[in-house]
């Protein structure tokens, strides 16, 4: 009699990057907004503007893909940034993580940093009414999207 069960088998596995905060949210530096690339929206896409960032570490873990459970790690790490992008009206937001560059004991965005992204509105999250005005003013202060 054979069994498909194997002792110690933890299911399907995959290496995945997980975020670990190292700082609090802060306003996006004006230089990042000014020097970042801009994506042009295609049909059915809207532009979202980077307004906040936070430094952290991207940690590589071995993960059970069925359960999401962390099995082993962290196996490696690299500096990262997490950026909050919002629509000009402040009603929708997207959070993106990317690798960062470590320069003079501080973390900088990747060379190809995108300060204005284009995304289908279906891929964005609605922002609570209580934050929309703040987000809208942040976009105006950094980008003057008039």
Long-range contacts (C-beta under 8 A, 24 or more apart in sequence): 10-64, 10-69, 10-71, 11-64, 11-65, 11-66, 11-67, 12-64, 12-65, 12-66, 13-62, 13-63, 13-64, 13-65, 13-71, 14-62, 14-63, 14-65, 15-60, 15-61, 15-62, 15-63, 15-75, 16-60, 16-61, 16-63, 17-58, 17-59, 17-60, 17-61, 17-97, 18-58, 18-59, 18-60, 18-61, 18-70, 18-74, 19-56, 19-57, 19-58, 19-59, 19-80, 19-82, 19-97, 20-56, 20-57, 20-58, 20-59, 21-54, 21-56, 21-82, 22-54, 22-55, 22-56, 22-57, 23-54, 23-55, 23-56, 24-54, 25-52, 25-53, 25-54, 25-84, 26-52, 26-53, 26-54, 27-51, 27-52, 27-138, 27-142, 28-52, 28-53, 28-83, 28-115, 28-142, 29-53, 30-142, 32-109, 32-113, 32-115, 33-115, 33-142, 33-143, 34-115, 35-113, 35-115, 36-109, 36-113, 36-114, 36-115, 36-116, 37-112, 37-113, 37-114, 37-115, 37-116, 38-114, 38-115, 38-116, 39-114, 39-116, 39-117, 39-118, 40-118, 41-118, 42-118, 44-120, 44-121, 45-118, 45-119, 45-120, 45-121, 46-87, 46-92, 46-118, 46-119, 46-120, 46-121, 46-124, 47-87, 47-88, 47-116, 47-117, 47-118, 48-85, 48-86, 48-87, 48-92, 48-93, 48-94, 48-116, 48-117, 48-118, 48-119, 48-124, 49-85, 49-86, 49-87, 49-88, 49-115, 49-116, 49-139, 49-142, 49-143, 49-145, 50-83, 50-84, 50-85, 50-114, 50-115, 50-116, 50-117, 50-142, 51-84, 51-85, 51-86, 51-135, 51-138, 51-139, 51-142, 52-83, 52-84, 52-138, 53-81, 53-82, 53-83, 53-84, 53-109, 54-81, 54-82, 55-79, 55-80, 55-81, 55-100, 55-107, 56-80, 56-81, 56-82, 56-97, 58-97, 58-99, 79-107, 80-107, 81-107, 81-109, 83-109, 85-116, 85-117, 85-119, 86-127, 86-135, 86-136, 86-138, 86-139, 87-121, 87-124, 87-139, 88-136, 88-139, 88-145, 89-132, 89-136, 90-127, 90-131, 90-132, 90-133, 90-134, 90-135, 90-136, 90-138, 90-139, 91-126, 91-127, 91-132, 92-121, 92-124, 92-125, 92-126, 92-127, 93-124, 93-125, 93-127, 93-135, 94-119, 94-123, 94-124, 94-125, 115-143, 116-143
